[in-house]
């Protein structure tokens, strides 16, 4: 079944206590698009069945069997000032994010790369009609983020695009009651890009991507055609891109000399209380290519 998204689509998620344990969504996101859909592999019997004289044998659809089932797809959102920690935890594989309070009423969470094992989400999308009535609620237990990409460009809002791999798609879970957080999107106005700690100018677009190679075809006898937990299948990949006008030879020299650079894509939003501001930083090291 192909994905279906409309203006009334509701999208929610929740952390699972253990992989594949369907959990009622408790966090709802305002999505830009989604492409979650069920996949099913079938096998058609090729056995030869003799027929009466003068007729021609054909493949019998009644002898078709389901082999494996799963689900996957992309979800794109605007990255908000609040409520994004659950996504960062599962994108990066953080076990326990570091927490500090740099000012009264201000909380800072630092998410770092960690293991993906036993970290999973239940996703749910609710297809609704123009009056808001639920047509179908589709739920995706055992979901992991295979990759996530932050993108920003002139005059736009910060976006996060995530590729999910899921244990299955089911339609026997009740639609959860939607409630949305109070966060607002970061914008181009809020952003800056630093290389080796120094802000570089004339940047009109930038992106930062995290790849989590997962083994997604772990099908075994006794699981009724459903996959077992996706496991790490390689090193995490970190990459980025930027579009800028040339005003110095800094980037070319780094490219020519294969010089590693520290990259920091950061956003500073509205004020919190009297002393702080909402902030989001994506930091790492890279070589210019």
Steps between C-alpha positions, in 0.01 A plus 500: 500500500639842406530785746216750530544846650245778522456829681319319784770235555601461865845361582610385845772291663618354829806324638462124541597322825642220284541464126175429315274556803218716366469812716228767495635816330548785745690754286344646187682684223384739231635320196584646160476163328516128569548191288455214745363192333470125546710263291413135446692233314294224343590170337306351212499121479670376183388143544381333177141380509389292199176611334243336281589438139466808282542754787801704609634505860508840673641626829237467771469813719363284780846345527667832577643540852629791706869467590611811693340827616642831619461876457719803434486858383609860536357762735586870465436764766596853592748484787356678803638680803338247736408132506771373261707306756327169429600525133861598575533210744387244244681660207834507680455195722570696818471284811456780754528860379716729712285754685600833649320818609718791381244754627183503708221338302738403217581135429778382270503148359798360311439201272798296377545195279418176677375144434171448317430161658175485704398854408177514303182697445137430427375729223137564411338692216130571504328567168205730560225649286424870463296496820782347701347152526751212499484299177785267589770493769819326388757411765868409458664318795873426513601815312859625476647805327735388222606853410414859579589819314473860621460756221478878491496749212434868445155606616407155631444319829736235639378158386579146609442211260506150653504156337331240720516122486216325684412150615154516342193709419184404691148642500363347821626770741262777605575856390672683785375841613718765336658778703770729368786675680570870525821511295543722194733440202854629474550713188773614262506822701615303807785306335874528461777269383843476664811321379771442759316734735481798265180606330520501121294744299312492170343159569154472341426132574636222716422143602624243752423129467534200729488148356434197720575186295252240619451137406132505412452149353528290817222250422503165679283191529241526777435876463202466263683692229574806716854626541700488819653814647710704256865496611794725419663396175791741464649823628281808538542747217518876548489734202394848406472749220497876459441757230705819528642786298879495487658783698829329593706192414429343841274218380700427187822478699336255740381291205840504328688403815236251623486695824255398771270778620270528798149580377224653709156578358310684770173684553406749771128562540268693730583600853432271797410691817737791555844349440489221241401418144392187319802351324579204278858404404616231258875451543757260356828472314532453127721520196395726214407302189 
